[in-house]
């Protein structure tokens, strides 16, 4: 993996000095760590097979591994949108609809089997505080 510390001896330093709790820390480049972060084992197997056997050094990006994982989980995982209650900010859209209305749309654009969801369109929406702050900075 490109730009990743993979040496067990060097990773051990982080564990021994209390920088991480255990070897399965989600940001650690260990199998246990990336599986805990949400990687499916099937994606890891497919990634290894795509690399193939080679005597030459073969550096691949993490993005490729997570793209394979996304292809595996997209058809089976529902998608949801949420805003944390304590961090919500009300945004009023100047060009939003006058009256709120509901439209039934697919849960996932590429996978019809994911079903449908009801989406409300309105001129007032809740967004996260961090997103509101970014919008305010760009003004």
Secondary structure, 3 states (H helix, E strand, C coil): CCCCCCCHHHHHHHHHCCCCCCCCCCCCCCHHHHHHCCCCHHHHHHHHHHHCCCCCCCCCCHHHHHHHHHHHHCCCCCCCCCCCHHHEEEEECCCCCCCCEEEEEECCCCCHHHCEEEEEECCEEEEEHHHHHHHHHHC
